[in-house]
Amino acid sequence: MTFVAFKPYYTQLNLKKSRSMKKIYFLLLLSALTFQSAVAQNELQNPYAVAKEDGFNYRSLKKLISMDSLYVGSQFERPYHDLLSILYSRVGHYKDAMRMAEKGNLFSDKTRLAKTYENVITIPLSEVMDSIIENNRVIMLNEMHFNPHSRAFVISWLEKCYQNGYRYFAAETLFAKDSLVNERRTVLLGETGFYSDEPVFGDLLRTALNIGYTLVPYEADGWGVDRERNEADNLIKNILDKDPEAKFLVYGGMGHISDRKGWSMMGGFFKEKTGIDPFTMDCSVMTFSEQYESMDSLRTAFFDRIDAMPVREPIICYDTVKRIYPNNSGMDATCCLPRTHFIEDNIPDWKLYNGKVLYTIDRRFINKNGFPEGCVSAFLKSEGEQCVPIEQYMYDKDEKEFKLALYKGEYLLRFDDGKEYKYATIIVK
């Protein structure tokens, strides 16, 4: 009887102890996992440091993609997505670049400002471009660093500006350490600049050099206002102190070229220090593509009007008092670039500039010369693989063929599977 009487008590006591111990074990496990996660977060490198190990190239991209679960939700999530957008654009994956840029929140202002586009005055760039070039001595244009569309657009300015006396092309991307770029007249991978390792940017600088421009670095150390002020000082030191009457183009990132008083941006400091009022035009905000579904809120009557215009060309946007429209970013005008359409899945229409043609790489050629999947880089044979390639594309094992946008000429193709290289040569006729 005693045994029977006390059995439920001991059973209940043991059950309580068991539940209590399970709870303790759970809390200890949770604490250990939390600590382990915190340690991992502290040990996790900035994605830029990881990518730098391989040179911010295809191999860097593959490595970062494999670390996705570590970076998403970490303190580096935004720079991780920002860097992926840049690296995807370097290997011809523009849709993925845009997708990563959206995850990096680079379009946060666009949807909010969508309604301000409705009453804008639109003028074809061709009607005012000559006037802009002739009536200014400094023109500042900009870009978003993951979108080469703006770079292809700026190439179209170079010849006409040069004919009107512009002799310097200053770019935020340029490294001062490459002091021989204007003598050598080639754009080196990892040496001439950072963003210029992307093929279209490399070609922008290559084209400027071939026309006769002097490339000028103006990037500065520091953050915030100090960086902006120092960039303006570098433009003055590197150009105007040497050539006081110089006419030149400046190509920067996003809002740095803004010259609105009180905004403490590079353009404003330049205007204040020199008394020169540059023509500043935003070429970064209004670049869209047919597949950017999350930006449908911007496709209002304004876009219907743009798309209905008989000529597909860049459009200058003004408000009624000829001030910046539509985003009040402190610039003189916004340029709305034509909506991107893809000729092939990997080739946007704006990539066929300056006489470039499509060249097909099929699976038979890949099997003979490359790897089942990887990245192919097309270098001008006359320049070699130390220079920025004309074209670059990351392909997978299921692609039967893909296109490259190339000038006519002889190329060295380099196939990279992430471990080794294979080479082939082609002639584009």
DRENDO-1510 file (C-alpha; in Angstrom, 1 decimal, always signed):
<recs>
REC; n; res; u; v; w
REC; 1; MET; +0.0; +0.0; +0.0 .
REC; 2; THR; +2.8; +2.4; +0.9 .
REC; 3; PHE; +4.5; +1.7; -2.4 .
REC; 4; VAL; +1.3; +2.1; -4.3 .
REC; 5; ALA; +0.4; +5.3; -2.4 .
REC; 6; PHE; +3.8; +6.9; -3.0 .
REC; 7; LYS; +4.4; +5.7; -6.6 .
REC; 8; PRO; +2.2; +8.5; -8.1 .
REC; 9; TYR; +4.1; +11.0; -6.0 .
REC; 10; TYR; +7.5; +9.9; -7.2 .
REC; 11; THR; +6.3; +9.5; -10.7 .
REC; 12; GLN; +5.0; +13.1; -10.7 .
REC; 13; LEU; +8.1; +14.3; -9.0 .
REC; 14; ASN; +10.3; +12.6; -11.6 .
REC; 15; LEU; +8.1; +13.9; -14.4 .
REC; 16; LYS; +8.4; +17.5; -13.0 .
REC; 17; LYS; +12.2; +17.0; -12.8 .
REC; 18; SER; +12.3; +15.7; -16.3 .
REC; 19; ARG; +10.3; +18.6; -17.7 .
REC; 20; SER; +12.4; +21.0; -15.7 .
REC; 21; MET; +15.6; +19.5; -17.0 .
REC; 22; LYS; +14.4; +19.5; -20.6 .
REC; 23; LYS; +13.6; +23.2; -20.2 .
REC; 24; ILE; +17.0; +23.8; -18.8 .
REC; 25; TYR; +18.7; +21.8; -21.6 .
REC; 26; PHE; +16.6; +23.7; -24.2 .
REC; 27; LEU; +17.6; +27.1; -22.7 .
REC; 28; LEU; +21.3; +26.0; -22.5 .
REC; 29; LEU; +21.1; +24.8; -26.2 .
REC; 30; LEU; +19.4; +28.0; -27.3 .
REC; 31; SER; +22.0; +30.1; -25.4 .
REC; 32; ALA; +24.8; +28.1; -27.0 .
REC; 33; LEU; +23.4; +28.5; -30.5 .
REC; 34; THR; +22.8; +32.2; -29.9 .
REC; 35; PHE; +26.4; +32.6; -28.7 .
REC; 36; GLN; +27.7; +30.5; -31.6 .
REC; 37; SER; +25.7; +32.7; -34.0 .
REC; 38; ALA; +27.0; +35.9; -32.4 .
REC; 39; VAL; +30.6; +34.5; -32.7 .
REC; 40; ALA; +29.9; +33.7; -36.3 .
REC; 41; GLN; +28.6; +37.2; -36.9 .
REC; 42; ASN; +31.7; +38.6; -35.4 .
REC; 43; GLU; +33.9; +36.3; -37.5 .
REC; 44; LEU; +32.0; +37.0; -40.7 .
REC; 45; GLN; +34.0; +39.2; -43.0 .
REC; 46; ASN; +32.8; +42.2; -44.9 .
REC; 47; PRO; +31.8; +40.7; -48.3 .
REC; 48; TYR; +34.1; +43.3; -50.0 .
REC; 49; ALA; +37.0; +41.7; -48.1 .
REC; 50; VAL; +36.0; +38.3; -49.2 .
REC; 51; ALA; +35.6; +39.3; -52.9 .
REC; 52; LYS; +38.9; +41.2; -52.9 .
REC; 53; GLU; +40.8; +37.9; -52.3 .
REC; 54; ASP; +40.0; +36.8; -55.9 .
REC; 55; GLY; +39.9; +40.2; -57.5 .
REC; 56; PHE; +36.1; +41.0; -57.5 .
REC; 57; ASN; +35.5; +38.7; -60.4 .
REC; 58; TYR; +33.6; +35.5; -61.4 .
REC; 59; ARG; +35.3; +33.5; -58.7 .
REC; 60; SER; +34.5; +36.1; -56.1 .
REC; 61; LEU; +30.8; +36.0; -57.2 .
REC; 62; LYS; +30.7; +32.2; -56.9 .
REC; 63; LYS; +32.2; +32.3; -53.5 .
REC; 64; LEU; +29.8; +34.9; -52.2 .
REC; 65; ILE; +26.8; +33.1; -53.6 .
REC; 66; SER; +27.9; +30.0; -51.6 .
REC; 67; MET; +27.9; +32.1; -48.5 .
REC; 68; ASP; +24.4; +33.5; -49.0 .
REC; 69; SER; +22.9; +31.8; -45.8 .
REC; 70; LEU; +25.7; +33.5; -43.7 .
REC; 71; TYR; +25.2; +37.0; -45.1 .
REC; 72; VAL; +21.4; +37.2; -45.3 .
REC; 73; GLY; +20.2; +38.4; -41.9 .
REC; 74; SER; +23.7; +39.5; -40.8 .
REC; 75; GLN; +25.0; +43.0; -40.3 .
REC; 76; PHE; +26.5; +42.7; -43.8 .
REC; 77; GLU; +23.3; +41.9; -45.7 .
REC; 78; ARG; +22.9; +45.2; -47.5 .
REC; 79; PRO; +26.5; +45.5; -48.6 .
REC; 80; TYR; +26.4; +41.8; -49.6 .
REC; 81; HIS; +23.5; +42.4; -51.9 .
REC; 82; ASP; +25.0; +45.7; -53.2 .
REC; 83; LEU; +28.2; +43.9; -54.1 .
REC; 84; LEU; +26.4; +41.0; -55.7 .
REC; 85; SER; +24.6; +43.5; -57.9 .
REC; 86; ILE; +28.0; +44.9; -59.1 .
REC; 87; LEU; +29.5; +41.4; -59.6 .
REC; 88; TYR; +26.5; +40.1; -61.5 .
REC; 89; SER; +26.7; +43.0; -63.9 .
REC; 90; ARG; +30.3; +42.2; -64.5 .
REC; 91; VAL; +29.4; +38.8; -65.9 .
REC; 92; GLY; +26.5; +39.9; -68.0 .
REC; 93; HIS; +23.7; +38.9; -65.7 .
REC; 94; TYR; +21.8; +42.2; -65.6 .
REC; 95; LYS; +18.5; +40.8; -64.4 .
REC; 96; ASP; +20.2; +39.2; -61.4 .
REC; 97; ALA; +22.1; +42.5; -60.9 .
REC; 98; MET; +18.8; +44.4; -60.7 .
REC; 99; ARG; +17.3; +41.8; -58.4 .
REC; 100; MET; +20.2; +42.1; -56.0 .
REC; 101; ALA; +20.1; +45.9; -56.1 .
REC; 102; GLU; +16.4; +45.8; -55.2 .
REC; 103; LYS; +17.3; +43.5; -52.2 .
REC; 104; GLY; +20.0; +46.1; -51.3 .
REC; 105; ASN; +17.2; +48.7; -51.2 .
REC; 106; LEU; +18.8; +50.9; -53.8 .
REC; 107; PHE; +15.4; +51.8; -55.3 .
REC; 108; SER; +13.8; +52.9; -52.0 .
REC; 109; ASP; +13.2; +56.4; -53.3 .
REC; 110; LYS; +11.8; +55.6; -56.7 .
REC; 111; THR; +8.4; +54.2; -55.8 .
REC; 112; ARG; +7.9; +57.0; -53.3 .
REC; 113; LEU; +8.5; +59.6; -56.0 .
REC; 114; ALA; +6.5; +57.9; -58.8 .
REC; 115; LYS; +3.6; +60.3; -58.7 .
REC; 116; THR; +5.8; +63.3; -59.4 .
REC; 117; TYR; +6.4; +62.2; -63.0 .
REC; 118; GLU; +3.0; +63.0; -64.4 .
REC; 119; ASN; +3.4; +66.7; -65.3 .
REC; 120; VAL; +7.0; +66.7; -66.5 .
REC; 121; ILE; +8.0; +68.3; -69.7 .
REC; 122; THR; +9.8; +65.8; -71.9 .
REC; 123; ILE; +12.3; +66.8; -74.7 .
REC; 124; PRO; +14.2; +64.4; -76.9 .
REC; 125; LEU; +17.9; +64.7; -76.0 .
REC; 126; SER; +18.8; +65.2; -79.6 .
REC; 127; GLU; +17.0; +68.5; -79.7 .
REC; 128; VAL; +19.0; +70.0; -76.8 .
REC; 129; MET; +22.3; +68.0; -76.7 .
REC; 130; ASP; +24.2; +70.4; -78.9 .
REC; 131; SER; +23.1; +73.4; -76.8 .
REC; 132; ILE; +24.1; +71.7; -73.6 .
REC; 133; ILE; +27.6; +70.9; -74.9 .
REC; 134; GLU; +28.2; +74.3; -76.5 .
REC; 135; ASN; +26.9; +76.4; -73.6 .
REC; 136; ASN; +28.8; +74.7; -70.8 .
REC; 137; ARG; +32.4; +74.0; -70.0 .
REC; 138; VAL; +31.8; +71.3; -67.4 .
REC; 139; ILE; +29.2; +68.6; -67.7 .
REC; 140; MET; +28.6; +66.1; -64.9 .
REC; 141; LEU; +26.8; +62.8; -65.5 .
REC; 142; ASN; +26.2; +59.9; -63.1 .
REC; 143; GLU; +25.2; +56.3; -62.8 .
REC; 144; MET; +24.1; +53.5; -60.4 .
REC; 145; HIS; +27.2; +51.3; -60.1 .
REC; 146; PHE; +25.4; +48.0; -60.9 .
REC; 147; ASN; +23.7; +49.3; -64.1 .
REC; 148; PRO; +26.0; +49.6; -67.2 .
REC; 149; HIS; +23.2; +51.1; -69.2 .
REC; 150; SER; +24.3; +54.6; -68.2 .
REC; 151; ARG; +27.9; +53.8; -69.2 .
REC; 152; ALA; +26.8; +52.9; -72.7 .
REC; 153; PHE; +24.8; +56.1; -72.8 .
REC; 154; VAL; +27.8; +58.3; -71.8 .
REC; 155; ILE; +29.9; +56.7; -74.6 .
REC; 156; SER; +27.5; +58.5; -77.0 .
REC; 157; TRP; +28.6; +61.9; -75.6 .
REC; 158; LEU; +32.3; +61.5; -76.0 .
REC; 159; GLU; +32.9; +62.2; -79.7 .
REC; 160; LYS; +30.6; +65.3; -79.8 .
REC; 161; CYS; +32.0; +66.7; -76.6 .
REC; 162; TYR; +35.5; +66.2; -77.9 .
REC; 163; GLN; +34.7; +68.1; -81.1 .
REC; 164; ASN; +33.5; +71.0; -79.0 .
REC; 165; GLY; +36.8; +71.3; -77.0 .
REC; 166; TYR; +36.3; +68.9; -74.1 .
REC; 167; ARG; +39.6; +67.3; -73.4 .
REC; 168; TYR; +39.4; +65.7; -70.0 .
REC; 169; PHE; +37.3; +62.8; -68.7 .
REC; 170; ALA; +37.2; +62.6; -64.9 .
REC; 171; ALA; +35.7; +59.5; -63.4 .
REC; 172; GLU; +35.1; +58.6; -59.8 .
REC; 173; THR; +36.2; +55.0; -60.4 .
REC; 174; LEU; +39.8; +55.9; -61.4 .
REC; 175; PHE; +42.7; +55.0; -59.1 .
REC; 176; ALA; +45.3; +57.7; -58.8 .
REC; 177; LYS; +47.9; +54.9; -58.5 .
REC; 178; ASP; +47.5; +54.1; -62.2 .
REC; 179; SER; +49.6; +57.1; -63.2 .
REC; 180; LEU; +50.5; +55.7; -66.6 .
REC; 181; VAL; +47.0; +55.1; -67.9 .
REC; 182; ASN; +47.1; +58.0; -70.3 .
REC; 183; GLU; +50.5; +57.0; -71.7 .
REC; 184; ARG; +49.7; +53.4; -71.9 .
REC; 185; ARG; +46.2; +54.0; -73.2 .
REC; 186; THR; +44.8; +50.7; -72.0 .
REC; 187; VAL; +42.5; +50.0; -69.1 .
REC; 188; LEU; +43.9; +47.4; -66.7 .
REC; 189; LEU; +41.9; +44.9; -64.6 .
REC; 190; GLY; +42.2; +45.7; -60.9 .
REC; 191; GLU; +44.7; +48.6; -61.5 .
REC; 192; THR; +43.0; +51.4; -63.4 .
REC; 193; GLY; +39.8; +51.5; -61.3 .
REC; 194; PHE; +37.2; +49.5; -59.4 .
REC; 195; TYR; +33.9; +49.9; -61.3 .
REC; 196; SER; +35.9; +50.0; -64.6 .
REC; 197; ASP; +36.5; +46.3; -64.3 .
REC; 198; GLU; +33.0; +45.9; -65.7 .
REC; 199; PRO; +33.3; +45.5; -69.5 .
REC; 200; VAL; +31.0; +48.4; -70.6 .
REC; 201; PHE; +32.8; +50.8; -68.1 .
REC; 202; GLY; +36.2; +49.5; -69.4 .
REC; 203; ASP; +35.0; +50.3; -72.9 .
REC; 204; LEU; +33.8; +53.7; -71.9 .
REC; 205; LEU; +37.4; +54.5; -70.7 .
REC; 206; ARG; +38.9; +52.8; -73.7 .
REC; 207; THR; +36.8; +54.8; -76.1 .
REC; 208; ALA; +37.6; +58.1; -74.3 .
REC; 209; LEU; +41.4; +57.3; -74.6 .
REC; 210; ASN; +41.0; +56.4; -78.3 .
REC; 211; ILE; +39.3; +59.6; -79.0 .
REC; 212; GLY; +42.0; +61.6; -77.3 .
REC; 213; TYR; +40.7; +62.4; -73.8 .
REC; 214; THR; +43.0; +62.6; -70.8 .
REC; 215; LEU; +41.6; +60.4; -68.0 .
REC; 216; VAL; +41.5; +62.1; -64.6 .
REC; 217; PRO; +41.0; +60.5; -61.2 .
REC; 218; TYR; +39.3; +62.5; -58.5 .
REC; 219; GLU; +38.2; +60.0; -55.8 .
REC; 220; ALA; +39.1; +61.0; -52.3 .
REC; 221; ASP; +39.5; +59.2; -48.9 .
REC; 222; GLY; +37.1; +59.8; -46.1 .
REC; 223; TRP; +33.3; +59.7; -45.7 .
REC; 224; GLY; +30.4; +62.1; -46.0 .
REC; 225; VAL; +31.1; +65.8; -46.4 .
REC; 226; ASP; +34.9; +65.4; -46.2 .
REC; 227; ARG; +34.9; +63.0; -49.1 .
REC; 228; GLU; +32.6; +65.3; -51.2 .
REC; 229; ARG; +34.8; +68.4; -50.5 .
REC; 230; ASN; +38.0; +66.5; -51.2 .
REC; 231; GLU; +36.7; +65.2; -54.5 .
REC; 232; ALA; +35.9; +68.7; -55.6 .
REC; 233; ASP; +39.4; +69.8; -54.5 .
REC; 234; ASN; +40.9; +66.9; -56.6 .
REC; 235; LEU; +39.0; +68.0; -59.7 .
REC; 236; ILE; +40.4; +71.5; -59.3 .
REC; 237; LYS; +44.0; +70.3; -58.5 .
REC; 238; ASN; +44.1; +67.7; -61.3 .
REC; 239; ILE; +42.5; +69.8; -64.0 .
REC; 240; LEU; +41.9; +73.5; -63.5 .
REC; 241; ASP; +45.2; +74.2; -61.7 .
REC; 242; LYS; +47.0; +72.8; -64.7 .
REC; 243; ASP; +44.6; +74.0; -67.4 .
REC; 244; PRO; +42.4; +77.0; -66.1 .
REC; 245; GLU; +40.3; +77.2; -69.3 .
REC; 246; ALA; +39.7; +73.5; -69.6 .
REC; 247; LYS; +36.4; +72.0; -70.7 .
REC; 248; PHE; +35.7; +68.5; -69.3 .
REC; 249; LEU; +33.3; +65.7; -68.4 .
REC; 250; VAL; +32.8; +64.3; -64.9 .
REC; 251; TYR; +31.3; +60.9; -64.4 .
REC; 252; GLY; +30.3; +60.0; -60.8 .
REC; 253; GLY; +28.1; +57.8; -58.8 .
REC; 254; MET; +24.5; +58.7; -58.0 .
REC; 255; GLY; +24.0; +61.9; -56.0 .
REC; 256; HIS; +27.7; +63.0; -55.8 .
REC; 257; ILE; +27.4; +65.3; -58.8 .
REC; 258; SER; +24.5; +67.3; -57.2 .
REC; 259; ASP; +25.3; +71.1; -57.2 .
REC; 260; ARG; +22.4; +72.3; -55.1 .
REC; 261; LYS; +23.6; +74.9; -52.6 .
REC; 262; GLY; +23.6; +73.6; -49.0 .
REC; 263; TRP; +23.5; +69.9; -50.0 .
REC; 264; SER; +27.2; +69.4; -49.3 .
REC; 265; MET; +27.9; +67.2; -52.4 .
REC; 266; MET; +30.9; +67.2; -54.7 .
REC; 267; GLY; +29.1; +69.1; -57.4 .
REC; 268; GLY; +28.1; +71.9; -55.0 .
REC; 269; PHE; +31.6; +72.2; -53.5 .
REC; 270; PHE; +33.0; +72.4; -57.0 .
REC; 271; LYS; +30.6; +75.2; -58.0 .
REC; 272; GLU; +31.3; +77.1; -54.8 .
REC; 273; LYS; +35.1; +76.8; -55.0 .
REC; 274; THR; +35.4; +77.6; -58.8 .
REC; 275; GLY; +32.5; +79.8; -59.6 .
REC; 276; ILE; +31.8; +77.4; -62.5 .
REC; 277; ASP; +28.2; +76.3; -62.8 .
REC; 278; PRO; +28.4; +72.8; -64.2 .
REC; 279; PHE; +25.5; +71.2; -66.2 .
REC; 280; THR; +24.5; +68.3; -64.0 .
REC; 281; MET; +22.3; +65.5; -65.3 .
REC; 282; ASP; +20.9; +62.5; -63.5 .
REC; 283; CYS; +21.3; +59.4; -65.8 .
REC; 284; SER; +20.8; +56.9; -63.0 .
REC; 285; VAL; +17.2; +57.2; -61.8 .
REC; 286; MET; +15.3; +56.7; -65.0 .
REC; 287; THR; +16.9; +53.5; -66.4 .
REC; 288; PHE; +14.4; +50.7; -66.5 .
REC; 289; SER; +13.9; +47.3; -68.1 .
REC; 290; GLU; +11.0; +45.2; -69.2 .
REC; 291; GLN; +11.6; +42.7; -66.5 .
REC; 292; TYR; +11.8; +44.9; -63.4 .
REC; 293; GLU; +8.4; +43.9; -62.0 .
REC; 294; SER; +8.8; +45.5; -58.6 .
REC; 295; MET; +9.0; +48.9; -60.3 .
REC; 296; ASP; +5.6; +48.7; -62.0 .
REC; 297; SER; +4.4; +51.5; -59.8 .
REC; 298; LEU; +6.6; +53.9; -61.8 .
REC; 299; ARG; +5.0; +52.8; -65.1 .
REC; 300; THR; +2.4; +55.5; -65.1 .
REC; 301; ALA; +1.1; +57.7; -67.8 .
REC; 302; PHE; +4.6; +59.2; -68.0 .
REC; 303; PHE; +6.0; +55.9; -69.2 .
REC; 304; ASP; +3.1; +55.4; -71.6 .
REC; 305; ARG; +4.0; +58.8; -73.1 .
REC; 306; ILE; +7.6; +57.9; -73.4 .
REC; 307; ASP; +6.9; +54.5; -74.9 .
REC; 308; ALA; +4.5; +56.2; -77.4 .
REC; 309; MET; +7.1; +58.5; -78.8 .
REC; 310; PRO; +8.0; +57.7; -82.4 .
REC; 311; VAL; +11.8; +57.6; -81.8 .
REC; 312; ARG; +13.4; +55.4; -79.1 .
REC; 313; GLU; +16.0; +57.8; -77.7 .
REC; 314; PRO; +17.0; +59.4; -74.4 .
REC; 315; ILE; +14.6; +62.0; -73.1 .
REC; 316; ILE; +15.5; +65.1; -71.1 .
REC; 317; CYS; +13.0; +65.8; -68.3 .
REC; 318; TYR; +12.3; +69.3; -67.0 .
REC; 319; ASP; +9.7; +70.8; -64.8 .
REC; 320; THR; +7.9; +74.1; -65.8 .
REC; 321; VAL; +10.7; +76.3; -64.4 .
REC; 322; LYS; +13.5; +74.2; -66.0 .
REC; 323; ARG; +14.6; +72.8; -62.7 .
REC; 324; ILE; +15.4; +69.2; -62.0 .
REC; 325; TYR; +12.5; +66.8; -62.3 .
REC; 326; PRO; +11.3; +64.6; -60.9 .
REC; 327; ASN; +13.4; +63.8; -57.8 .
REC; 328; ASN; +14.7; +67.1; -56.6 .
REC; 329; SER; +18.2; +65.7; -56.4 .
REC; 330; GLY; +19.9; +69.0; -57.0 .
REC; 331; MET; +20.7; +68.5; -60.7 .
REC; 332; ASP; +19.8; +70.5; -63.8 .
REC; 333; ALA; +18.0; +67.7; -65.6 .
REC; 334; THR; +17.1; +64.1; -65.5 .
REC; 335; CYS; +17.7; +61.9; -68.6 .
REC; 336; CYS; +15.2; +59.1; -69.1 .
REC; 337; LEU; +16.9; +56.3; -71.0 .
REC; 338; PRO; +14.9; +54.1; -73.4 .
REC; 339; ARG; +13.3; +51.1; -71.7 .
REC; 340; THR; +15.7; +48.1; -72.0 .
REC; 341; HIS; +14.6; +45.2; -74.1 .
REC; 342; PHE; +16.6; +42.0; -74.4 .
REC; 343; ILE; +17.5; +40.9; -77.9 .
REC; 344; GLU; +18.7; +37.6; -76.5 .
REC; 345; ASP; +18.2; +36.5; -72.9 .
REC; 346; ASN; +21.6; +37.8; -71.9 .
REC; 347; ILE; +22.0; +40.8; -74.3 .
REC; 348; PRO; +20.2; +44.1; -73.6 .
REC; 349; ASP; +19.6; +46.2; -76.7 .
REC; 350; TRP; +21.7; +49.1; -75.4 .
REC; 351; LYS; +24.8; +46.9; -75.5 .
REC; 352; LEU; +25.0; +47.0; -79.3 .
REC; 353; TYR; +26.7; +50.4; -79.5 .
REC; 354; ASN; +29.5; +51.7; -81.8 .
REC; 355; GLY; +29.0; +48.9; -84.3 .
REC; 356; LYS; +29.1; +45.9; -82.0 .
REC; 357; VAL; +27.6; +42.7; -83.3 .
REC; 358; LEU; +26.3; +39.5; -81.8 .
REC; 359; TYR; +28.7; +36.5; -81.8 .
REC; 360; THR; +27.3; +33.0; -80.9 .
REC; 361; ILE; +29.2; +30.6; -78.6 .
REC; 362; ASP; +27.5; +27.2; -78.9 .
REC; 363; ARG; +27.9; +24.1; -76.8 .
REC; 364; ARG; +30.1; +22.4; -79.4 .
REC; 365; PHE; +32.6; +25.2; -79.1 .
REC; 366; ILE; +32.4; +25.2; -75.3 .
REC; 367; ASN; +32.9; +21.4; -75.1 .
REC; 368; LYS; +36.0; +21.7; -77.3 .
REC; 369; ASN; +37.6; +24.8; -75.7 .
REC; 370; GLY; +36.1; +25.5; -72.3 .
REC; 371; PHE; +34.2; +23.9; -69.3 .
REC; 372; PRO; +30.6; +22.7; -69.0 .
REC; 373; GLU; +29.8; +25.8; -66.9 .
REC; 374; GLY; +31.8; +28.8; -65.9 .
REC; 375; CYS; +32.6; +32.3; -67.2 .
REC; 376; VAL; +34.0; +33.3; -70.6 .
REC; 377; SER; +35.9; +36.6; -71.0 .
REC; 378; ALA; +36.6; +38.1; -74.5 .
REC; 379; PHE; +39.8; +40.2; -74.5 .
REC; 380; LEU; +41.0; +42.1; -77.5 .
REC; 381; LYS; +43.9; +40.1; -78.8 .
REC; 382; SER; +45.9; +43.3; -79.1 .
REC; 383; GLU; +45.4; +44.1; -75.4 .
REC; 384; GLY; +45.6; +40.7; -73.7 .
REC; 385; GLU; +44.0; +39.4; -70.6 .
REC; 386; GLN; +45.6; +42.0; -68.3 .
REC; 387; CYS; +43.1; +44.5; -69.7 .
REC; 388; VAL; +39.4; +44.8; -69.1 .
REC; 389; PRO; +37.6; +42.5; -71.5 .
REC; 390; ILE; +35.2; +43.7; -74.2 .
REC; 391; GLU; +32.6; +41.2; -73.0 .
REC; 392; GLN; +32.1; +38.7; -70.2 .
REC; 393; TYR; +29.4; +36.2; -69.5 .
REC; 394; MET; +28.7; +33.5; -66.9 .
REC; 395; TYR; +27.0; +30.5; -68.4 .
REC; 396; ASP; +25.6; +27.3; -66.9 .
REC; 397; LYS; +25.7; +23.7; -68.1 .
REC; 398; ASP; +22.2; +23.8; -69.5 .
REC; 399; GLU; +22.8; +26.6; -71.9 .
REC; 400; LYS; +23.0; +25.3; -75.5 .
REC; 401; GLU; +24.4; +28.6; -76.7 .
REC; 402; PHE; +24.7; +32.3; -75.8 .
REC; 403; LYS; +25.6; +35.5; -77.4 .
REC; 404; LEU; +28.5; +38.0; -76.9 .
REC; 405; ALA; +28.4; +41.6; -78.0 .
REC; 406; LEU; +31.7; +42.2; -79.7 .
REC; 407; TYR; +33.4; +44.6; -82.1 .
REC; 408; LYS; +34.8; +43.2; -85.3 .
REC; 409; GLY; +38.3; +41.9; -84.7 .
REC; 410; GLU; +40.5; +39.2; -83.1 .
REC; 411; TYR; +39.8; +38.0; -79.5 .
REC; 412; LEU; +41.4; +35.9; -76.9 .
REC; 413; LEU; +38.7; +33.9; -75.1 .
REC; 414; ARG; +39.4; +32.8; -71.6 .
REC; 415; PHE; +37.2; +30.2; -70.0 .
REC; 416; ASP; +37.1; +30.0; -66.2 .
REC; 417; ASP; +35.5; +27.2; -64.2 .
REC; 418; GLY; +36.5; +28.8; -60.8 .
REC; 419; LYS; +39.7; +26.6; -60.6 .
REC; 420; GLU; +41.6; +26.9; -63.9 .
REC; 421; TYR; +41.6; +28.6; -67.2 .
REC; 422; LYS; +41.3; +27.4; -70.8 .
REC; 423; TYR; +41.9; +29.6; -73.9 .
REC; 424; ALA; +40.7; +29.9; -77.4 .
REC; 425; THR; +40.9; +32.6; -80.2 .
REC; 426; ILE; +38.2; +33.8; -82.4 .
REC; 427; ILE; +37.9; +36.4; -85.2 .
REC; 428; VAL; +34.7; +38.4; -85.4 .
REC; 429; LYS; +33.9; +39.5; -89.0 .
</recs>
